[in-house]
């Protein structure tokens, strides 16, 4: 059964299930969900907690033995297994199916891991655990989902925060739920249920937003120049290699050019998406970019990327990240710009 992270507390209040699959790309949400399950289990007598992490040479028989054994310290046992971004393999898959067959009412199993792809969700072991338990997918939060999460945390911590203060907190910690939650806990301790305005948030706030090059690609495809420059600045602050950023932009530009040429030759966009392995969640932003960027603009953009590559290797770029910012602006809103470079002597 699928249950989203924000639905988990109410689901736990109904009844505990023997198996919980908590997977996703948001580590803080995974940890928070696991803690909620752990707390509810403790209330129902699962006092002993045994933790495993999937590593090379992991003994799956030990997991079965612990699942079947009677606890020496408690009437009931909670077992947590972190797949550590790995797949369980053949032996692990057989083990999970064996646990479902055993279904020990005095043992509860939590399995955590990275994003559960469609391949994983279709696997026999995942289906077996999901059929007799709960699958909690933890997606990165943005937009209204992030705002709703923040409102829920404020209610839980009894924090009274003005809307502009919430917006400031989200802007400063975007992409880093843990940092956002830590700021909320700090505000709760310092101010209790007093009204918290933007100034109070700014007084103790560190800019802890966390992004990667894939977030930059998303912003570029959507034509969101403000977000793209914000992410690029954060990447520069964290010393992300300029050539890595260049690679990400170049990849998107060449993909878009290939799509535009295909459309010009009469191919359908649906078939082109299949050929380029562009999944449904990316098709909307890619379509936005196609409507905005002509073949001529994309060729100009790729020319700028080639100039950047050559100038960077020759050491003639005055400020590489500033040059990347220029390229990002062209990607978002086609304009004629020159890269900040000085000529070779």
C-alpha positions as CSV (number, residue, x, y, z in Angstrom):
1,X,0.0,0.0,0.0
2,X,1.3,3.4,-0.9
3,X,1.3,6.1,1.7
4,X,2.9,9.6,1.2
5,X,5.1,11.0,3.9
6,X,2.6,13.6,5.1
7,X,0.0,10.9,5.4
8,X,2.1,8.5,7.5
9,X,1.2,9.8,11.0
10,X,-2.5,9.3,10.4
11,X,-1.8,5.9,8.8
12,X,0.3,4.9,11.9
13,X,-2.6,5.8,14.1
14,X,-4.8,3.2,12.4
15,X,-2.6,0.1,12.9
16,X,1.0,-0.9,12.5
17,X,1.9,-3.0,9.5
18,X,4.6,-5.7,9.5
19,X,6.7,-4.1,6.8
20,X,7.5,-0.5,5.9
21,X,9.4,0.5,2.7
22,X,10.7,4.0,3.0
23,X,12.4,5.1,-0.2
24,X,13.3,8.4,-1.8
25,X,15.7,11.2,-2.7
26,X,15.1,13.3,0.4
27,X,17.2,11.9,3.3
28,X,15.6,14.1,6.0
29,X,12.1,12.9,5.1
30,X,13.3,9.3,5.1
31,X,14.8,9.7,8.6
32,X,11.7,11.5,9.8
33,X,9.4,8.8,8.5
34,X,11.5,6.1,10.1
35,X,11.5,7.9,13.4
36,X,7.7,8.2,13.3
37,X,7.4,4.4,12.7
38,X,9.9,3.8,15.4
39,X,8.0,5.9,17.9
40,X,4.7,4.3,17.2
41,X,6.2,0.9,17.4
42,X,7.8,1.6,20.8
43,X,4.3,2.6,22.1
44,X,3.1,-0.9,21.1
45,X,5.9,-2.8,22.8
46,X,8.6,-2.9,20.1
47,X,11.3,-1.9,22.6
48,X,14.3,-3.7,21.0
49,X,15.7,-2.1,17.8
50,X,18.2,-3.9,15.6
51,X,19.8,-2.1,12.7
52,X,21.5,-3.5,9.6
53,X,23.2,-1.8,6.6
54,X,23.6,-3.5,3.3
55,X,27.4,-3.8,2.7
56,X,29.6,-6.1,0.7
57,X,29.4,-9.6,2.3
58,X,26.2,-8.8,4.1
59,X,24.8,-12.0,5.8
60,X,21.1,-12.3,4.8
61,X,20.8,-15.4,7.0
62,X,21.5,-13.2,10.0
63,X,18.5,-11.0,9.0
64,X,16.2,-14.1,8.8
65,X,17.6,-15.4,12.1
66,X,16.9,-12.0,13.9
67,X,13.5,-11.8,12.3
68,X,12.5,-15.2,13.7
69,X,14.2,-15.1,17.1
70,X,12.5,-14.2,20.3
71,X,14.0,-11.1,21.9
72,X,16.0,-11.4,25.1
73,X,15.1,-7.9,26.2
74,X,11.7,-7.3,24.8
75,X,8.4,-9.0,23.8
76,X,8.7,-7.4,20.4
77,X,11.5,-6.3,18.0
78,X,11.9,-3.7,15.4
79,X,14.5,-4.4,12.6
80,X,15.8,-1.6,10.4
81,X,17.6,-2.4,7.2
82,X,19.2,0.4,5.1
83,X,19.9,-0.8,1.6
84,X,22.5,2.0,1.3
85,X,21.5,2.9,-2.3
86,X,21.9,-0.6,-3.4
87,X,19.6,-3.4,-4.8
88,X,19.2,-6.5,-2.6
89,X,20.3,-8.9,-5.4
90,X,19.1,-12.5,-5.8
91,X,19.8,-13.6,-2.3
92,X,18.3,-10.5,-0.8
93,X,15.2,-10.8,-2.9
94,X,14.7,-14.4,-1.8
95,X,15.2,-13.3,1.8
96,X,12.5,-10.6,1.6
97,X,10.0,-13.1,0.1
98,X,11.0,-15.5,2.9
99,X,10.2,-12.9,5.6
100,X,6.8,-12.3,4.1
101,X,6.1,-16.0,4.4
102,X,7.3,-16.1,8.0
103,X,5.4,-12.9,8.9
104,X,6.4,-12.8,12.6
105,X,3.8,-10.7,14.5
106,X,6.4,-9.8,17.1
107,X,8.9,-8.4,14.6
108,X,8.5,-5.3,12.5
109,X,10.7,-4.5,9.5
110,X,11.6,-1.1,8.1
111,X,13.5,-1.1,4.8
112,X,15.0,2.2,3.7
113,X,16.7,3.1,0.5
114,X,17.3,5.5,-2.4
115,X,14.6,6.3,-5.0
116,X,12.4,3.3,-5.8
117,X,12.5,3.3,-9.6
118,X,9.8,1.6,-11.6
119,X,12.1,-1.3,-12.0
120,X,12.4,-1.8,-8.3
121,X,8.7,-1.3,-7.7
122,X,8.0,-4.1,-10.3
123,X,10.4,-6.5,-8.6
124,X,9.0,-9.6,-6.8
125,X,10.5,-8.8,-3.5
126,X,9.2,-5.2,-3.5
127,X,5.7,-6.3,-4.5
128,X,5.7,-9.0,-1.7
129,X,6.7,-6.5,1.0
130,X,4.4,-3.8,-0.4
131,X,1.4,-6.2,-0.5
132,X,1.7,-6.9,3.2
133,X,3.0,-3.5,4.3
134,X,3.3,0.2,3.5
135,X,5.4,1.9,0.8
136,X,6.3,5.5,1.7
137,X,7.9,7.4,-1.2
138,X,9.8,10.5,-0.1
139,X,10.1,13.0,-3.0
140,X,12.1,16.2,-3.0
141,X,9.7,19.0,-2.0
142,X,9.2,22.2,-4.0
143,X,6.5,24.8,-4.6
144,X,3.2,24.2,-2.9
145,X,4.4,20.8,-1.5
146,X,7.3,22.5,0.3
147,X,5.0,25.3,1.6
148,X,2.5,22.6,2.9
149,X,5.4,20.7,4.6
150,X,6.5,23.9,6.3
151,X,3.0,24.7,7.5
152,X,2.7,21.2,8.9
153,X,6.1,21.5,10.8
154,X,5.0,24.9,12.1
155,X,1.8,23.4,13.4
156,X,3.6,20.5,15.0
157,X,6.1,22.7,16.7
158,X,3.4,25.4,17.6
159,X,5.3,28.1,15.7
160,X,3.4,31.2,14.8
161,X,5.2,32.5,11.7
162,X,4.2,35.3,9.3
163,X,4.0,34.4,5.6
164,X,6.9,36.6,4.5
165,X,9.1,34.9,7.2
166,X,8.1,31.5,5.9
167,X,9.0,32.6,2.4
168,X,12.4,33.9,3.6
169,X,13.1,30.6,5.4
170,X,12.2,28.5,2.3
171,X,14.4,30.7,0.0
172,X,17.4,30.3,2.3
173,X,17.1,26.6,2.8
174,X,15.6,25.4,-0.4
175,X,16.8,21.9,-1.3
176,X,17.9,21.2,2.3
177,X,14.9,20.1,4.5
178,X,17.2,19.2,7.4
179,X,18.5,22.8,7.6
180,X,15.0,24.1,7.3
181,X,13.8,21.9,10.2
182,X,16.8,22.8,12.3
183,X,16.0,26.5,11.9
184,X,12.3,25.8,12.9
185,X,13.4,24.0,16.0
186,X,15.8,26.9,16.9
187,X,13.0,29.4,16.4
188,X,10.7,27.3,18.5
189,X,13.2,27.2,21.4
190,X,14.0,30.9,21.1
191,X,10.5,32.4,20.6
192,X,8.0,29.8,21.7
193,X,4.5,30.6,20.3
194,X,5.3,34.3,19.9
195,X,4.7,35.8,16.4
196,X,7.8,35.4,14.3
197,X,8.4,37.9,11.5
198,X,10.9,38.1,8.7
199,X,13.4,40.1,10.7
200,X,13.6,37.4,13.4
201,X,14.2,34.7,10.8
202,X,16.9,36.8,9.1
203,X,18.7,37.4,12.4
204,X,19.8,33.8,12.9
205,X,19.5,32.4,9.4
206,X,22.4,31.0,7.4
207,X,21.9,30.6,3.7
208,X,21.8,26.8,3.6
209,X,20.0,26.1,0.2
210,X,21.5,23.1,-1.5
211,X,21.3,22.5,-5.2
212,X,23.0,20.3,-7.8
213,X,23.5,20.5,-11.6
214,X,20.3,18.7,-12.2
215,X,18.4,21.5,-10.4
216,X,20.2,23.9,-12.7
217,X,19.1,21.9,-15.8
218,X,15.5,22.0,-14.6
219,X,15.6,25.8,-14.1
220,X,17.1,26.3,-17.6
221,X,14.5,24.2,-19.3
222,X,11.7,26.1,-17.6
223,X,13.3,29.4,-18.6
224,X,13.5,30.5,-14.9
225,X,16.5,32.9,-15.1
226,X,16.1,34.0,-11.5
227,X,16.2,30.4,-10.2
228,X,19.0,29.4,-12.6
229,X,21.3,32.2,-11.4
230,X,20.5,31.5,-7.8
231,X,21.4,27.8,-8.3
232,X,24.5,28.7,-10.3
233,X,25.7,31.1,-7.5
234,X,25.2,28.3,-4.9
235,X,27.1,25.8,-7.1
236,X,30.0,28.4,-7.4
237,X,30.0,28.9,-3.6
238,X,30.4,25.2,-3.2
239,X,33.3,25.1,-5.8
240,X,31.4,22.9,-8.2
241,X,33.7,22.4,-11.2
242,X,32.9,24.9,-14.0
243,X,33.4,22.1,-16.6
244,X,30.8,19.9,-14.8
245,X,28.3,22.8,-15.1
246,X,29.3,23.3,-18.7
247,X,28.7,19.6,-19.4
248,X,25.1,19.8,-17.9
249,X,24.2,22.9,-20.0
250,X,25.8,21.4,-23.1
251,X,23.9,18.2,-22.7
252,X,20.5,20.0,-22.5
253,X,21.3,22.3,-25.4
254,X,22.4,19.5,-27.8
255,X,19.3,17.4,-26.8
256,X,17.0,20.3,-27.6
257,X,18.7,21.0,-30.9
258,X,18.3,17.3,-31.9
259,X,14.6,17.5,-31.0
260,X,14.1,20.7,-33.0
261,X,15.8,19.2,-36.0
262,X,13.7,16.1,-35.7
263,X,10.5,18.2,-35.5
264,X,11.6,20.1,-38.6
265,X,12.0,16.8,-40.4
266,X,8.4,15.8,-39.6
267,X,9.0,13.4,-36.7
268,X,6.4,13.4,-33.9
269,X,7.4,14.8,-30.5
270,X,6.2,11.6,-28.8
271,X,8.6,9.5,-30.8
272,X,11.4,11.9,-30.3
273,X,10.9,11.8,-26.5
274,X,11.1,8.0,-26.7
275,X,14.2,8.1,-28.8
276,X,15.9,10.5,-26.4
277,X,14.6,8.7,-23.2
278,X,12.9,11.8,-22.0
279,X,10.5,10.7,-19.2
280,X,7.1,12.1,-18.6
281,X,8.2,14.2,-15.6
282,X,10.7,16.0,-17.9
283,X,8.6,16.4,-21.0
284,X,6.8,19.5,-19.8
285,X,9.9,21.5,-19.1
286,X,11.5,20.2,-22.3
287,X,8.5,21.3,-24.3
288,X,8.7,24.8,-22.7
289,X,12.3,25.1,-23.8
290,X,11.4,23.9,-27.4
291,X,8.7,26.6,-27.6
292,X,11.2,29.2,-26.4
293,X,14.4,28.3,-28.2
294,X,14.7,28.1,-32.0
295,X,17.3,26.1,-33.9
296,X,19.2,29.3,-34.6
297,X,19.2,30.2,-30.9
298,X,20.3,26.7,-29.9
299,X,23.1,26.8,-32.4
300,X,24.2,30.2,-31.0
301,X,24.0,28.7,-27.5
302,X,26.1,25.7,-28.4
303,X,28.6,28.1,-30.1
304,X,28.9,30.0,-26.8
305,X,29.5,26.7,-24.9
306,X,32.2,25.8,-27.4
307,X,33.8,29.3,-26.9
308,X,33.6,28.8,-23.1
309,X,35.3,25.4,-23.4
310,X,38.1,26.7,-25.5
311,X,38.7,29.8,-23.4
312,X,38.5,27.9,-20.2
313,X,41.2,25.5,-21.3
314,X,43.4,28.3,-22.6
315,X,43.0,30.3,-19.4
316,X,41.5,33.3,-21.1
317,X,38.2,33.5,-19.2
318,X,38.2,36.3,-16.7
319,X,35.5,34.9,-14.6
320,X,34.2,31.4,-15.5
321,X,31.1,31.5,-13.4
322,X,30.1,34.9,-14.7
323,X,30.5,33.5,-18.2
324,X,28.3,30.5,-17.2
325,X,25.7,33.0,-15.9
326,X,25.7,34.7,-19.3
327,X,25.1,31.4,-21.0
328,X,22.3,30.5,-18.6
329,X,20.6,33.8,-19.4
330,X,20.8,33.0,-23.1
331,X,19.2,29.6,-22.3
332,X,16.4,31.2,-20.4
333,X,15.7,34.3,-22.4
334,X,17.5,34.5,-25.7
335,X,19.8,37.6,-25.8
336,X,23.0,38.4,-27.5
337,X,25.8,38.5,-25.0
338,X,29.6,38.2,-25.2
339,X,31.6,36.0,-22.8
340,X,33.8,37.9,-20.3
341,X,37.2,36.9,-21.8
342,X,40.4,38.6,-22.6
343,X,42.4,37.9,-25.7
344,X,45.5,35.8,-25.7
345,X,48.7,37.8,-25.6
